[in-house]
């Protein structure tokens, strides 16, 4: 009888673990592991030095063969200006962990366009995540994110 109870407990623990894994979004097709934090990755700048630019921050995990690639729907409205990695002090000096890259885009002329980011496997080129940012540029070439999907 005790063996049956132990087996039932183990089965319930395994099922619970699988449920947490799937509902937590850690499966590769529904990966929401903070690679992009839509609420915190946008910087619609008002600084004079950064006027007309938007910044998007995307995360990758070091040592995993994935990368972010972007496409600009209409490059006459917005253009890519630069990208750079942001130091992550949460790794306690250890290698690996999350690496954040900031992508900066500059408004060129008035209009609306979409910047699409895709999280792809470097090996298979399979797309695992897609985020779209609708960017509006005003008459003064100030770019603003107006929608995120």
DRENTORKOL-3810 file (N, C-alpha, C; in nm, 4 decimals):
REM DRENTORKOL-3810
@n.u->0.0813; n.v->-0.1194; n.w->0.0000; ca.u->0.0000; ca.v->0.0000; ca.w->0.0000; c.u->0.0856; c.v->0.1257; c.w->0.0000
@n.u->0.1927; n.v->0.1268; n.w->0.0806; ca.u->0.2802; ca.v->0.2426; ca.w->0.0853; c.u->0.3494; c.v->0.2666; c.w->-0.0485
@n.u->0.3806; n.v->0.1614; n.w->-0.1220; ca.u->0.4436; ca.v->0.1743; ca.w->-0.2530; c.u->0.3478; c.v->0.2426; c.w->-0.3504
@n.u->0.2193; n.v->0.2080; n.w->-0.3460; ca.u->0.1204; ca.v->0.2711; ca.w->-0.4339; c.u->0.1087; c.v->0.4204; c.w->-0.4028
@n.u->0.1092; n.v->0.4558; n.w->-0.2764; ca.u->0.0997; ca.v->0.5967; ca.w->-0.2372; c.u->0.2241; c.v->0.6722; c.w->-0.2845
@n.u->0.3403; n.v->0.6107; n.w->-0.2689; ca.u->0.4648; ca.v->0.6742; ca.w->-0.3129; c.u->0.4638; c.v->0.6959; c.w->-0.4636
@n.u->0.4158; n.v->0.5989; n.w->-0.5392; ca.u->0.4088; ca.v->0.6108; ca.w->-0.6849; c.u->0.3110; c.v->0.7215; c.w->-0.7239
@n.u->0.1985; n.v->0.7284; n.w->-0.6577; ca.u->0.0996; ca.v->0.8330; ca.w->-0.6865; c.u->0.1586; c.v->0.9708; c.w->-0.6581
@n.u->0.2310; n.v->0.9846; n.w->-0.5476; ca.u->0.2924; ca.v->1.1132; ca.w->-0.5133; c.u->0.3954; c.v->1.1526; c.w->-0.6181
@n.u->0.4770; n.v->1.0576; n.w->-0.6616; ca.u->0.5785; ca.v->1.0859; ca.w->-0.7636; c.u->0.5135; c.v->1.1280; c.w->-0.8946
@n.u->0.4080; n.v->1.0572; n.w->-0.9342; ca.u->0.3372; ca.v->1.0914; ca.w->-1.0584; c.u->0.2782; c.v->1.2326; c.w->-1.0481
@n.u->0.2197; n.v->1.2653; n.w->-0.9345; ca.u->0.1629; ca.v->1.3993; ca.w->-0.9165; c.u->0.2718; c.v->1.5060; c.w->-0.9215
@n.u->0.3873; n.v->1.4798; n.w->-0.8620; ca.u->0.4978; ca.v->1.5751; ca.w->-0.8670; c.u->0.5469; c.v->1.5956; c.w->-1.0105
@n.u->0.5581; n.v->1.4876; n.w->-1.0859; ca.u->0.6028; ca.v->1.4980; ca.w->-1.2251; c.u->0.5013; c.v->1.5772; c.w->-1.3072
@n.u->0.3747; n.v->1.5474; n.w->-1.2903; ca.u->0.2699; ca.v->1.6194; ca.w->-1.3635; c.u->0.2704; c.v->1.7667; c.w->-1.3244
@n.u->0.2876; n.v->1.7955; n.w->-1.1954; ca.u->0.2945; ca.v->1.9352; ca.w->-1.1507; c.u->0.4129; c.v->2.0064; c.w->-1.2134
@n.u->0.5274; n.v->1.9408; n.w->-1.2167; ca.u->0.6465; ca.v->2.0009; ca.w->-1.2771; c.u->0.6274; c.v->2.0294; c.w->-1.4243
@n.u->0.5668; n.v->1.9360; n.w->-1.4957; ca.u->0.5413; ca.v->1.9561; ca.w->-1.6391; c.u->0.4432; c.v->2.0716; c.w->-1.6583
@n.u->0.3410; n.v->2.0776; n.w->-1.5750; ca.u->0.2430; ca.v->2.1871; ca.w->-1.5855; c.u->0.3079; c.v->2.3222; c.w->-1.5601
@n.u->0.3919; n.v->2.3289; n.w->-1.4583; ca.u->0.4607; ca.v->2.4554; ca.w->-1.4296; c.u->0.5494; c.v->2.4935; c.w->-1.5463
@n.u->0.6193; n.v->2.3970; n.w->-1.6021; ca.u->0.7079; ca.v->2.4224; ca.w->-1.7161; c.u->0.6290; c.v->2.4774; c.w->-1.8348
@n.u->0.5174; n.v->2.4114; n.w->-1.8684; ca.u->0.4389; ca.v->2.4537; ca.w->-1.9842; c.u->0.3661; c.v->2.5855; c.w->-1.9590
@n.u->0.3062; n.v->2.6005; n.w->-1.8441; ca.u->0.2326; ca.v->2.7234; ca.w->-1.8146; c.u->0.3256; c.v->2.8397; c.w->-1.7857
@n.u->0.4469; n.v->2.8110; n.w->-1.7438; ca.u->0.5439; ca.v->2.9155; ca.w->-1.7175; c.u->0.6041; c.v->2.9711; c.w->-1.8438
@n.u->0.5735; n.v->2.9123; n.w->-1.9592; ca.u->0.6203; ca.v->2.9656; ca.w->-2.0858; c.u->0.7625; c.v->2.9274; c.w->-2.1203
@n.u->0.8159; n.v->2.8213; n.w->-2.0609; ca.u->0.9537; ca.v->2.7865; ca.w->-2.0890; c.u->0.9687; c.v->2.6840; c.w->-2.2006
@n.u->0.8601; n.v->2.6450; n.w->-2.2653; ca.u->0.8769; ca.v->2.5580; ca.w->-2.3801; c.u->0.9229; c.v->2.6418; c.w->-2.4982
@n.u->0.9932; n.v->2.5813; n.w->-2.5920; ca.u->1.0601; ca.v->2.6610; ca.w->-2.6940; c.u->0.9641; c.v->2.7309; c.w->-2.7894
@n.u->0.8450; n.v->2.6823; n.w->-2.8090; ca.u->0.7515; ca.v->2.7474; ca.w->-2.9005; c.u->0.6775; c.v->2.8626; c.w->-2.8348
@n.u->0.6631; n.v->2.8599; n.w->-2.7034; ca.u->0.5937; ca.v->2.9674; ca.w->-2.6332; c.u->0.6881; c.v->3.0252; c.w->-2.5301
@n.u->0.8032; n.v->3.0661; n.w->-2.5759; ca.u->0.9097; ca.v->3.1078; ca.w->-2.4868; c.u->0.8902; c.v->3.2528; c.w->-2.4455
@n.u->0.8624; n.v->3.2726; n.w->-2.3182; ca.u->0.8478; ca.v->3.4078; ca.w->-2.2655; c.u->0.9432; c.v->3.4238; c.w->-2.1483
@n.u->1.0724; n.v->3.4001; n.w->-2.1752; ca.u->1.1708; ca.v->3.3984; ca.w->-2.0677; c.u->1.2429; c.v->3.5316; c.w->-2.0566
@n.u->1.1697; n.v->3.6391; n.w->-2.0725; ca.u->1.2240; ca.v->3.7740; ca.w->-2.0598; c.u->1.3281; c.v->3.8053; c.w->-2.1641
@n.u->1.3250; n.v->3.7379; n.w->-2.2781; ca.u->1.4137; ca.v->3.7764; ca.w->-2.3866; c.u->1.3797; c.v->3.9166; c.w->-2.4327
@n.u->1.2543; n.v->3.9497; n.w->-2.4237; ca.u->1.2124; ca.v->4.0865; ca.w->-2.4504; c.u->1.1103; c.v->4.1229; c.w->-2.3449
@n.u->1.1351; n.v->4.2265; n.w->-2.2738; ca.u->1.0418; ca.v->4.2739; ca.w->-2.1738; c.u->0.9703; c.v->4.3949; c.w->-2.2330
@n.u->0.8559; n.v->4.3686; n.w->-2.2957; ca.u->0.7857; ca.v->4.4716; ca.w->-2.3715; c.u->0.7570; c.v->4.5939; c.w->-2.2854
@n.u->0.7243; n.v->4.5765; n.w->-2.1583; ca.u->0.6913; ca.v->4.6916; ca.w->-2.0751; c.u->0.8132; c.v->4.7735; c.w->-2.0356
@n.u->0.9311; n.v->4.7137; n.w->-2.0387; ca.u->1.0490; ca.v->4.7836; ca.w->-1.9893; c.u->1.1563; c.v->4.8021; c.w->-2.0947
@n.u->1.1331; n.v->4.7635; n.w->-2.2180; ca.u->1.2417; ca.v->4.7689; ca.w->-2.3151; c.u->1.2333; c.v->4.8885; c.w->-2.4083
@n.u->1.1443; n.v->4.9805; n.w->-2.3817; ca.u->1.1257; ca.v->5.0923; ca.w->-2.4723; c.u->1.1720; c.v->5.2200; c.w->-2.4054
@n.u->1.2441; n.v->5.2991; n.w->-2.4804; ca.u->1.2855; ca.v->5.4290; ca.w->-2.4298; c.u->1.2563; c.v->5.5311; c.w->-2.5388
@n.u->1.1432; n.v->5.5980; n.w->-2.5270; ca.u->1.1104; ca.v->5.7075; ca.w->-2.6173; c.u->1.1769; c.v->5.8309; c.w->-2.5604
@n.u->1.2926; n.v->5.8646; n.w->-2.6122; ca.u->1.3784; ca.v->5.9654; ca.w->-2.5524; c.u->1.3316; c.v->6.1069; c.w->-2.5786
@n.u->1.3491; n.v->6.1888; n.w->-2.4763; ca.u->1.3253; ca.v->6.3317; ca.w->-2.4886; c.u->1.4543; c.v->6.4102; c.w->-2.4688
@n.u->1.5662; n.v->6.3411; n.w->-2.4384; ca.u->1.6945; ca.v->6.4090; ca.w->-2.4247; c.u->1.7327; c.v->6.4687; c.w->-2.5591
@n.u->1.7944; n.v->6.5865; n.w->-2.5564; ca.u->1.8351; ca.v->6.6500; ca.w->-2.6814; c.u->1.9299; c.v->6.5618; c.w->-2.7612
@n.u->2.0220; n.v->6.4933; n.w->-2.6912; ca.u->2.1185; ca.v->6.4066; ca.w->-2.7587; c.u->2.0507; c.v->6.2877; c.w->-2.8264
@n.u->1.9383; n.v->6.2435; n.w->-2.7707; ca.u->1.8702; ca.v->6.1246; ca.w->-2.8215; c.u->1.7378; c.v->6.1580; c.w->-2.8878
@n.u->1.7171; n.v->6.2829; n.w->-2.9177; ca.u->1.5903; ca.v->6.3257; ca.w->-2.9760; c.u->1.5670; c.v->6.2553; c.w->-3.1100
@n.u->1.4480; n.v->6.2103; n.w->-3.1295; ca.u->1.4122; ca.v->6.1447; ca.w->-3.2541; c.u->1.4457; c.v->5.9973; c.w->-3.2572
@n.u->1.4917; n.v->5.9404; n.w->-3.1465; ca.u->1.5347; ca.v->5.8011; ca.w->-3.1442; c.u->1.4486; c.v->5.7182; c.w->-3.0510
@n.u->1.4374; n.v->5.5900; n.w->-3.0823; ca.u->1.3771; ca.v->5.4937; ca.w->-2.9914; c.u->1.4808; c.v->5.3864; c.w->-2.9638
@n.u->1.4753; n.v->5.3323; n.w->-2.8428; ca.u->1.5675; ca.v->5.2282; ca.w->-2.8021; c.u->1.4870; c.v->5.1063; c.w->-2.7593
@n.u->1.5287; n.v->4.9902; n.w->-2.8063; ca.u->1.4648; ca.v->4.8642; ca.w->-2.7702; c.u->1.5713; c.v->4.7730; c.w->-2.7117
@n.u->1.5386; n.v->4.7068; n.w->-2.6008; ca.u->1.6341; ca.v->4.6184; ca.w->-2.5353; c.u->1.5828; c.v->4.4756; c.w->-2.5436
@n.u->1.6686; n.v->4.3875; n.w->-2.5926; ca.u->1.6371; ca.v->4.2457; ca.w->-2.6023; c.u->1.7446; c.v->4.1653; c.w->-2.5328
@n.u->1.7033; n.v->4.0562; n.w->-2.4686; ca.u->1.7954; ca.v->3.9714; ca.w->-2.3928; c.u->1.8184; c.v->3.8386; c.w->-2.4653
@n.u->1.9399; n.v->3.7881; n.w->-2.4498; ca.u->1.9717; ca.v->3.6518; ca.w->-2.4916; c.u->2.0460; c.v->3.5857; c.w->-2.3770
@n.u->2.0537; n.v->3.4553; n.w->-2.3778; ca.u->2.1313; ca.v->3.3821; ca.w->-2.2785; c.u->2.2630; c.v->3.3410; c.w->-2.3409
@n.u->2.3717; n.v->3.3769; n.w->-2.2756; ca.u->2.5050; ca.v->3.3460; ca.w->-2.3270; c.u->2.5214; c.v->3.1955; c.w->-2.3423
@n.u->2.5865; n.v->3.1563; n.w->-2.4492; ca.u->2.6149; ca.v->3.0153; ca.w->-2.4724; c.u->2.5032; c.v->2.9388; c.w->-2.5402
@n.u->2.3906; n.v->3.0028; n.w->-2.5637; ca.u->2.2786; ca.v->2.9362; ca.w->-2.6308; c.u->2.2753; c.v->2.9869; c.w->-2.7742
@n.u->2.2650; n.v->2.8969; n.w->-2.8720; ca.u->2.2777; ca.v->2.9387; ca.w->-3.0129; c.u->2.1530; c.v->3.0055; c.w->-3.0705
@n.u->2.1163; n.v->3.1189; n.w->-3.0123; ca.u->2.0037; ca.v->3.1967; ca.w->-3.0613; c.u->2.0481; c.v->3.3412; c.w->-3.0742
@n.u->1.9790; n.v->3.4165; n.w->-3.1591; ca.u->2.0082; ca.v->3.5578; ca.w->-3.1727; c.u->1.8815; c.v->3.6316; c.w->-3.2128
@n.u->1.8815; n.v->3.7630; n.w->-3.1884; ca.u->1.7733; ca.v->3.8497; ca.w->-3.2312; c.u->1.8120; c.v->3.9119; c.w->-3.3643
@n.u->1.7185; n.v->3.9132; n.w->-3.4581; ca.u->1.7370; ca.v->3.9846; ca.w->-3.5846; c.u->1.6177; c.v->4.0779; c.w->-3.6004
@n.u->1.6383; n.v->4.1898; n.w->-3.6667; ca.u->1.5298; ca.v->4.2856; ca.w->-3.6839; c.u->1.5102; c.v->4.3149; c.w->-3.8325
@n.u->1.3887; n.v->4.3556; n.w->-3.8648; ca.u->1.3543; ca.v->4.4008; ca.w->-3.9996; c.u->1.2753; c.v->4.5296; c.w->-3.9843
@n.u->1.3084; n.v->4.6283; n.w->-4.0668; ca.u->1.2351; ca.v->4.7547; ca.w->-4.0684; c.u->1.1478; c.v->4.7545; c.w->-4.1933
@n.u->1.0191; n.v->4.7710; n.w->-4.1720; ca.u->0.9248; ca.v->4.7671; ca.w->-4.2836; c.u->0.9551; c.v->4.8750; c.w->-4.3880
@n.u->0.9780; n.v->4.9976; n.w->-4.3436; ca.u->1.0067; ca.v->5.1085; ca.w->-4.4352; c.u->1.1278; c.v->5.1861; c.w->-4.3840
@n.u->1.2437; n.v->5.1585; n.w->-4.4413; ca.u->1.3678; ca.v->5.2206; ca.w->-4.3949; c.u->1.3815; c.v->5.3665; c.w->-4.4359
@n.u->1.2861; n.v->5.4190; n.w->-4.5105; ca.u->1.2894; ca.v->5.5624; ca.w->-4.5403; c.u->1.2287; c.v->5.6437; c.w->-4.4262
@n.u->1.1597; n.v->5.5765; n.w->-4.3327; ca.u->1.0972; ca.v->5.6432; ca.w->-4.2183; c.u->1.1841; c.v->5.6312; c.w->-4.0935
@n.u->1.2369; n.v->5.5130; n.w->-4.0702; ca.u->1.3205; ca.v->5.4843; ca.w->-3.9536; c.u->1.4429; c.v->5.4082; c.w->-4.0013
@n.u->1.5591; n.v->5.4403; n.w->-3.9418; ca.u->1.6788; ca.v->5.3637; ca.w->-3.9764; c.u->1.7477; c.v->5.3167; c.w->-3.8494
@n.u->1.8158; n.v->5.2032; n.w->-3.8616; ca.u->1.8954; ca.v->5.1502; ca.w->-3.7521; c.u->2.0167; c.v->5.2402; c.w->-3.7341
@n.u->2.0433; n.v->5.2788; n.w->-3.6091; ca.u->2.1575; ca.v->5.3645; ca.w->-3.5836; c.u->2.2720; c.v->5.2892; c.w->-3.5173
@n.u->2.2434; n.v->5.2126; n.w->-3.4104; ca.u->2.3496; ca.v->5.1398; ca.w->-3.3426; c.u->2.2900; c.v->5.0348; c.w->-3.2501
@n.u->2.3744; n.v->4.9410; n.w->-3.2095; ca.u->2.3387; ca.v->4.8468; ca.w->-3.1045; c.u->2.4617; c.v->4.8264; c.w->-3.0171
@n.u->2.4359; n.v->4.7994; n.w->-2.8909; ca.u->2.5464; ca.v->4.7723; ca.w->-2.7996; c.u->2.4953; c.v->4.6897; c.w->-2.6832
@n.u->2.5879; n.v->4.6143; n.w->-2.6236; ca.u->2.5519; ca.v->4.5297; ca.w->-2.5114; c.u->2.5541; c.v->4.6097; c.w->-2.3825
@n.u->2.4610; n.v->4.5758; n.w->-2.2957; ca.u->2.4483; ca.v->4.6401; ca.w->-2.1665; c.u->2.5028; c.v->4.5430; c.w->-2.0621
@n.u->2.5885; n.v->4.5913; n.w->-1.9782; ca.u->2.6485; ca.v->4.5068; ca.w->-1.8744; c.u->2.5405; c.v->4.4563; c.w->-1.7801
@n.u->2.5481; n.v->4.3287; n.w->-1.7494; ca.u->2.4540; ca.v->4.2666; ca.w->-1.6580; c.u->2.5296; c.v->4.2279; c.w->-1.5320
@n.u->2.5044; n.v->4.2967; n.w->-1.4225; ca.u->2.5746; ca.v->4.2706; ca.w->-1.2971; c.u->2.5102; c.v->4.1603; c.w->-1.2140
@n.u->2.4096; n.v->4.0939; n.w->-1.2675; ca.u->2.3407; ca.v->3.9895; ca.w->-1.1918; c.u->2.4104; c.v->3.8547; c.w->-1.1985
@n.u->2.5200; n.v->3.8438; n.w->-1.2719; ca.u->2.5855; ca.v->3.7144; ca.w->-1.2895; c.u->2.6900; c.v->3.6857; c.w->-1.1832
@n.u->2.7136; n.v->3.7748; n.w->-1.0903; ca.u->2.8100; ca.v->3.7558; ca.w->-0.9817; c.u->2.9475; c.v->3.7144; c.w->-1.0326
@n.u->2.9897; n.v->3.7694; n.w->-1.1449; ca.u->3.1213; ca.v->3.7393; ca.w->-1.1990; c.u->3.1308; c.v->3.6071; c.w->-1.2728
@n.u->3.0231; n.v->3.5341; n.w->-1.2785; ca.u->3.0234; ca.v->3.4051; ca.w->-1.3482; c.u->2.9975; c.v->3.4251; c.w->-1.4962
@n.u->3.0511; n.v->3.3355; n.w->-1.5767; ca.u->3.0228; ca.v->3.3426; ca.w->-1.7198; c.u->2.8825; c.v->3.2898; c.w->-1.7460
@n.u->2.8291; n.v->3.3238; n.w->-1.8610; ca.u->2.6936; ca.v->3.2819; ca.w->-1.8952; c.u->2.5918; c.v->3.3821; c.w->-1.8453
@n.u->2.4674; n.v->3.3430; n.w->-1.8457; ca.u->2.3620; ca.v->3.4315; ca.w->-1.7986; c.u->2.3078; c.v->3.5196; c.w->-1.9094
@n.u->2.2224; n.v->3.6114; n.w->-1.8704; ca.u->2.1552; ca.v->3.6981; ca.w->-1.9674; c.u->2.2482; c.v->3.8083; c.w->-2.0165
@n.u->2.2374; n.v->3.8362; n.w->-2.1440; ca.u->2.3077; ca.v->3.9477; ca.w->-2.2060; c.u->2.2005; c.v->4.0353; c.w->-2.2693
@n.u->2.2022; n.v->4.1636; n.w->-2.2361; ca.u->2.1063; ca.v->4.2568; ca.w->-2.2937; c.u->2.1740; c.v->4.3368; c.w->-2.4040
@n.u->2.1027; n.v->4.3513; n.w->-2.5155; ca.u->2.1512; ca.v->4.4339; ca.w->-2.6247; c.u->2.0497; c.v->4.5441; c.w->-2.6484
@n.u->2.0996; n.v->4.6674; n.w->-2.6544; ca.u->2.0131; ca.v->4.7825; ca.w->-2.6814; c.u->2.0264; c.v->4.8171; c.w->-2.8294
@n.u->1.9123; n.v->4.8250; n.w->-2.8973; ca.u->1.9062; ca.v->4.8624; ca.w->-3.0387; c.u->1.8493; c.v->5.0035; c.w->-3.0461
@n.u->1.9170; n.v->5.0913; n.w->-3.1191; ca.u->1.8748; ca.v->5.2303; ca.w->-3.1305; c.u->1.8333; c.v->5.2566; c.w->-3.2756
@n.u->1.7137; n.v->5.3141; n.w->-3.2905; ca.u->1.6603; ca.v->5.3479; ca.w->-3.4226; c.u->1.6310; c.v->5.4973; c.w->-3.4253
@n.u->1.6552; n.v->5.5599; n.w->-3.5401; ca.u->1.6399; ca.v->5.7042; ca.w->-3.5550; c.u->1.5302; c.v->5.7353; c.w->-3.6563
@n.u->1.4468; n.v->5.8347; n.w->-3.6219; ca.u->1.3443; ca.v->5.8808; ca.w->-3.7147; c.u->1.4081; c.v->5.9584; c.w->-3.8288
@n.u->1.3644; n.v->5.9302; n.w->-3.9516; ca.u->1.4205; ca.v->5.9940; ca.w->-4.0712; c.u->1.3216; c.v->6.0918; c.w->-4.1340
@n.u->1.1976; n.v->6.0458; n.w->-4.1485; ca.u->1.0956; ca.v->6.1337; ca.w->-4.2058; c.u->0.9599; c.v->6.0960; c.w->-4.1476
@n.u->0.8652; n.v->6.1839; n.w->-4.1602; ca.u->0.7320; ca.v->6.1637; ca.w->-4.1048; c.u->0.6671; c.v->6.0393; c.w->-4.1648
@n.u->0.6031; n.v->5.9618; n.w->-4.0783; ca.u->0.5320; ca.v->5.8431; ca.w->-4.1232; c.u->0.5247; c.v->5.7391; c.w->-4.0132
@n.u->0.4707; n.v->5.6235; n.w->-4.0489; ca.u->0.4567; ca.v->5.5125; ca.w->-3.9558; c.u->0.5116; c.v->5.3872; c.w->-4.0219
@n.u->0.5872; n.v->5.3096; n.w->-3.9440; ca.u->0.6430; ca.v->5.1848; ca.w->-3.9941; c.u->0.6506; c.v->5.0847; c.w->-3.8802
@n.u->0.6880; n.v->4.9627; n.w->-3.9111; ca.u->0.6976; ca.v->4.8567; ca.w->-3.8116; c.u->0.8397; c.v->4.8015; c.w->-3.8089
@n.u->0.8907; n.v->4.7851; n.w->-3.6868; ca.u->1.0181; ca.v->4.7162; ca.w->-3.6667; c.u->0.9836; c.v->4.5803; c.w->-3.6067
@n.u->1.0259; n.v->4.4735; n.w->-3.6729; ca.u->0.9972; ca.v->4.3376; ca.w->-3.6279; c.u->1.1256; c.v->4.2729; c.w->-3.5783
@n.u->1.1221; n.v->4.2208; n.w->-3.4563; ca.u->1.2338; ca.v->4.1459; ca.w->-3.4000; c.u->1.1966; c.v->3.9989; c.w->-3.3971
@n.u->1.2892; n.v->3.9144; n.w->-3.4425; ca.u->1.2690; ca.v->3.7695; ca.w->-3.4410; c.u->1.3835; c.v->3.7051; c.w->-3.3646
@n.u->1.3474; n.v->3.6129; n.w->-3.2755; ca.u->1.4447; ca.v->3.5357; ca.w->-3.1987; c.u->1.4624; c.v->3.4041; c.w->-3.2716
@n.u->1.5785; n.v->3.3853; n.w->-3.3334; ca.u->1.5976; ca.v->3.2692; ca.w->-3.4205; c.u->1.7116; c.v->3.1812; c.w->-3.3715
@n.u->1.7021; n.v->3.0556; n.w->-3.4097; ca.u->1.8106; ca.v->2.9614; ca.w->-3.3865; c.u->1.9190; c.v->2.9885; c.w->-3.4894
@n.u->2.0422; n.v->3.0029; n.w->-3.4431; ca.u->2.1531; ca.v->3.0261; ca.w->-3.5341; c.u->2.1742; c.v->2.9031; c.w->-3.6219
@n.u->2.1504; n.v->2.7844; n.w->-3.5659; ca.u->2.1734; ca.v->2.6597; ca.w->-3.6388; c.u->2.0666; c.v->2.6328; c.w->-3.7441
@n.u->1.9409; n.v->2.6320; n.w->-3.7014; ca.u->1.8331; ca.v->2.5901; ca.w->-3.7922; c.u->1.7601; c.v->2.7065; c.w->-3.8581
@n.u->1.7833; n.v->2.8285; n.w->-3.8116; ca.u->1.7135; ca.v->2.9494; ca.w->-3.8590; c.u->1.5651; c.v->2.9478; c.w->-3.8238
@n.u->1.5226; n.v->2.8548; n.w->-3.7377; ca.u->1.3837; ca.v->2.8490; ca.w->-3.6946; c.u->1.3527; c.v->2.9685; c.w->-3.6047
@n.u->1.2357; n.v->3.0282; n.w->-3.6254; ca.u->1.1937; ca.v->3.1450; ca.w->-3.5478; c.u->1.1187; c.v->3.0968; c.w->-3.4240
@n.u->1.1615; n.v->3.1454; n.w->-3.3053; ca.u->1.0999; ca.v->3.1044; ca.w->-3.1795; c.u->1.0121; c.v->3.2123; c.w->-3.1183
@n.u->1.0446; n.v->3.3383; n.w->-3.1412; ca.u->0.9643; ca.v->3.4482; ca.w->-3.0889; c.u->0.9628; c.v->3.5608; c.w->-3.1913
@n.u->0.8529; n.v->3.6369; n.w->-3.1919; ca.u->0.8409; ca.v->3.7531; ca.w->-3.2809; c.u->0.7752; c.v->3.8658; c.w->-3.2024
@n.u->0.8367; n.v->3.9838; n.w->-3.2089; ca.u->0.7793; ca.v->4.1045; ca.w->-3.1490; c.u->0.7773; c.v->4.2128; c.w->-3.2546
@n.u->0.6648; n.v->4.2836; n.w->-3.2619; ca.u->0.6506; ca.v->4.3924; ca.w->-3.3583; c.u->0.6281; c.v->4.5229; c.w->-3.2842
@n.u->0.6998; n.v->4.6255; n.w->-3.3276; ca.u->0.6894; ca.v->4.7580; ca.w->-3.2677; c.u->0.6502; c.v->4.8559; c.w->-3.3787
@n.u->0.5341; n.v->4.9181; n.w->-3.3634; ca.u->0.4895; ca.v->5.0181; ca.w->-3.4597; c.u->0.5491; c.v->5.1522; c.w->-3.4163
@n.u->0.6218; n.v->5.2144; n.w->-3.5075; ca.u->0.6928; ca.v->5.3383; ca.w->-3.4784; c.u->0.6317; c.v->5.4502; c.w->-3.5614
@n.u->0.6011; n.v->5.5601; n.w->-3.4927; ca.u->0.5494; ca.v->5.6784; ca.w->-3.5610; c.u->0.6550; c.v->5.7879; c.w->-3.5527
@n.u->0.6834; n.v->5.8509; n.w->-3.6652; ca.u->0.7792; ca.v->5.9609; ca.w->-3.6711; c.u->0.7015; c.v->6.0869; c.w->-3.7072
@n.u->0.7191; n.v->6.1922; n.w->-3.6262; ca.u->0.6463; ca.v->6.3165; ca.w->-3.6510; c.u->0.7225; c.v->6.4059; c.w->-3.7496
@n.u->0.6685; n.v->6.5233; n.w->-3.7760; ca.u->0.7283; ca.v->6.6147; ca.w->-3.8737; c.u->0.8669; c.v->6.6620; c.w->-3.8319
@n.u->0.8992; n.v->6.6525; n.w->-3.7025; ca.u->1.0302; ca.v->6.6931; ca.w->-3.6524; c.u->1.1270; c.v->6.5743; c.w->-3.6432
@n.u->1.0883; n.v->6.4618; n.w->-3.7006; ca.u->1.1666; ca.v->6.3369; ca.w->-3.7011; c.u->1.1835; c.v->6.2752; c.w->-3.5634
@n.u->1.0901; n.v->6.3013; n.w->-3.4729; ca.u->1.0906; ca.v->6.2378; ca.w->-3.3413; c.u->1.0176; c.v->6.1041; c.w->-3.3528
@n.u->1.0866; n.v->5.9967; n.w->-3.3211; ca.u->1.0281; ca.v->5.8635; ca.w->-3.3301; c.u->0.9696; c.v->5.8228; c.w->-3.1959
@n.u->0.8522; n.v->5.7587; n.w->-3.2009; ca.u->0.7834; ca.v->5.7103; ca.w->-3.0824; c.u->0.7218; c.v->5.5756; c.w->-3.1130
@n.u->0.7354; n.v->5.4823; n.w->-3.0177; ca.u->0.6690; ca.v->5.3523; ca.w->-3.0301; c.u->0.5220; c.v->5.3742; c.w->-2.9927
@n.u->0.4311; n.v->5.3379; n.w->-3.0833; ca.u->0.2892; ca.v->5.3585; ca.w->-3.0547; c.u->0.2152; c.v->5.2280; c.w->-3.0313
@n.u->0.2798; n.v->5.1140; n.w->-3.0646; ca.u->0.2133; ca.v->4.9847; ca.w->-3.0440; c.u->0.3176; c.v->4.8749; c.w->-3.0385
@n.u->0.2945; n.v->4.7765; n.w->-2.9534; ca.u->0.3783; ca.v->4.6569; ca.w->-2.9419; c.u->0.2912; c.v->4.5335; c.w->-2.9537
@n.u->0.3342; n.v->4.4405; n.w->-3.0349; ca.u->0.2609; ca.v->4.3136; ca.w->-3.0491; c.u->0.3549; c.v->4.2005; c.w->-3.0156
END
